[in-house]
Every structure is written in structure tokens, then in C-alpha cells.
Amino acid sequence: MKYILAFFVTFIATAQQTDFVLLKGLSSDFVFDMKYATPDNFLKQAVYECGECYLRKKTAEALVKANEEFKTLGYRIKLFDCYRPLEVQKKMWKILPGTHYVANPAKGSKHNRGAAVDLTLVDKDGKELDMGTPFDFFGEKAHHTCTTLPKKVLENRKLLKDILNKYNFKSIYSEWWHYEYRPEMQSKVENFQWQCE
């Protein structure tokens, strides 16, 4: 009986992981700068052993479609963060507990569900479009509701938001870089971790 149970648990774990895909395996047209695999983030330390972008399959497929449209305009999506294992969320919470900057791992975040991405746009030369603030800037200027920014910044944010929204990605008011794929927002919190080479 215990062998049957062990097989069943292994099968379930594998099934959960096969719902995730490595984004660069679907398309080579993205740019990656996985911030939490480096100290270049608001935590000032790396929380991933290595940076990879895994997402729920449907989330990834929708992002590929959005990127195809951005490419017709001369831009590409640059990713800062994708799926985040629950253990990493716990590590982040331990570093910076009790703030709205890090979701409580007791509830989990959309990143833990493989349904959220942190991103921006780059031009044909790989230069980031001006979005008014750096990634991980937590202040009013990062809010979608901030209208006191230069016209070009507002246009860049609108471009990003309009096309992502077209492919069913929802923004949050306080972070111009954070988007969530609506159909997967209630998916299960996961903790599978990829192998580093």
C-alpha cells in the first residue's frame, strides 16, 4: 500500500510540474534579467540560486502572443521575475516581513502560482523604455495612477498595459511592472524548484 501511495504522490507532483514551462523554451524572443537571482533588487540579496523564468503553460503562451505584437512595433518584453517557489517567498518574507512589498507566504502570491510576471519593454537595441522609475521602486511614481510623469513615460506605460491587457494580463495599481494572467490567478500555490546547471 505504501508503494502505491508513494507512486501516487510522485505522479501528482510530476503532473503539477508539467503544467509549468520554461519560457525561453517556447520563444527565444524574450530578454531576461532575473533580478532575484542577483543582489540587484530591493532586498539587496539574491534569493534564487539561479535565474530561470518558469510559468504556467497558458500564462506563458499568452505572454508569447503579447510579445509577438510588441515585436511588430519594434519592442520586446524583458522579464525580471516569473514563477517564484513558495520556499523563496518564505525567504523573502523572512528578510522583509510585515510589509506590502512582499506577499505573506501563508496566503501565497500570484508569482507562487506561476501566474504573474514582472517585466518591461526594450527597443531593438536592447535599451529599456523609460517607465519613470526603476523596477522595484516602491513609491507613488511607480503607481499606474500617477499622472505627473513626463508624457513619454505615460505613453510607454500605456503601451505596455494596453497590449498586455489585450492578452488577459491584469495590472496592479502600485507597480507598473507587475502583471497577472487572469485565467490562472486562482491556481494552486506551488513549490517546485528548477535545477541549476
N, C-alpha and C positions, 0 to 999 in steps of 0.2 A: 504493500500500500504506500509506504513512504517513497518508493521509487517512482510510482505513478504520480504522487504529489509533486515530487521534485521535477519530474518531466513537465508537469502542467505549469508550475511556476516559471520554469525556463522558457516554455512556449509563450506564456503571457508576456514575459519581459522582452523576448525577441519580437513579438508582434507589436509591442509598443514602440520599440526602436525602429522597426521597419516603416513606421508612419513618418519617420524623420528622414530628410535627405540632406546631403551636403550641397549647399547652394552652388559652389563652383563646379560640381559635377553635372548640374543642369545647364549652366551657361558660363562661358569664360568672359563675359562682357561686363562683369561687376568689378569694382575696385574694393579692396579690403584693407582696413586699418583697425584691427580688433583691439580697441583701447584697453580693455580689462585684462589683456594678456601682457600689458606693459604698465609702468608706473604713470603713464601719461593719461591720468583720469582724476576725477575729483577725490578718489580715495587715496591717491598718491602711492599706490602699490598695485602690483599685479595680483589678480585673484584667479586667473586661469593659468594652467601650466603651459598651454599653447593656444593660440587663437584660431578657431575654426568657426564657420557660420553654418550651423545646422538649423533647419526649420521644419515645421510640419509640411508634408508634401504639398498640400493645397495652398498653404501660405507661400511656399517657395515658387510654385507655378504661377501664382498671381503676381508675385514680385518680378518674375522674369518677363511677364507680359507688360507690366508697367515700365520696366527698363527698356523694352523694345520701343515703346512710344517715346521715352526720353531720348533714345538714340536718334530717332528721326529729327529731333530738334538740336542735335549736336551735343547731348549730355549723356552721362551715365550715372548710375547710383553707386555711391560709396558707402560701405557698411562699417559701422562702429561696434555694433553688438547685435546678436541674434538670439538663438535659444540659449538659456542660461540654466544649468543644472541646479536643483534645489540646494545641494550642498554648497554651491558657490553663493547662492542667495543668503544662506546662513552665515557664510564667511563675511559677506558684505555687511550684513546686519550686525555682526559682532564688532566690526570696525566702526560702524556708524549707526548705532541703534536709536530707535525712537524718533526718527525724523521722517519727513515726507519724501526725502531724497532716495531712500531705499525702502522697498516694499517689505512688510513683515513676512518672513518665511512661513509663519503659521498659516497665512492665507495664500501665500504664493503670488507671483506676478504673472503678467502676460508673457514675459520673457521665459518664465519657468514652464509655460505651456507650449512654447515653440510658436507663438502667435504674434510676437512683437519684434520689431526691428528698430534700431537707432541708425539713422542714415543722413546723408546729404547728397548733393549733386556735384559732379565735376565736369569741366568742359573738355574739349578734345585734347587739350594739353595736360589734362590731369589736375588742373587747378580747381580748388573748391569754389563754388559760387558763394558770394557774400550773403550770409544769412543773419548778419547783425551781431551775433555772439558766437563764441566757440561752442563746440559740443560740450555738454556737461556744465554749462553756465547756468546756475540756478538763481535767477533774478527776473524782474519784470520784463526786461528786454528780450528774454527767451520766450515770452508768452505770445501765443497767436493773437491775443487781444491788444498787444502793444502796437499802436499806430503812429508813434512818434519817431520811427526809424526812417532812414532815407528811402526814397521812392523805389530805388533798385532793389533794396533788401526786401521790401514788401512784395515786389513783383516776383522775386526769386522764391520767397516762401509760398506765395500763391500758386506759382507753377508747380512746386513740389506737392503742395496739398491737393490741388485740383486733379492732377493726374493720378496720384495715389488713391484719392477718394473714388475716382472712376473705377478702380480695380478693387474696391471694397476695403480699403485701408482707412481706419479711423484715427484721427489725431487726438491728442490730449492738449488741453489749453495751455499748460505750463512749459511744454518742451517742444520746440519746433521740429526737433529731430526724431521724435518718438511716434511710431505708427503701429497700429494693431489691426490684424486681419479679422474682420468681423465674424466670419463663419467659425473661426477657431478660438474665439475669446473665452469660451467656457470649456475648452478642452482640459484634460486632466494635467495637473502639475506632474512633471517628470523629473527624474534624477539621473538618467543615463549619462555617462561621460565618455567622450571620444578618446581614442588612443592617440597619444602624441608620438610622432616619429622621431 
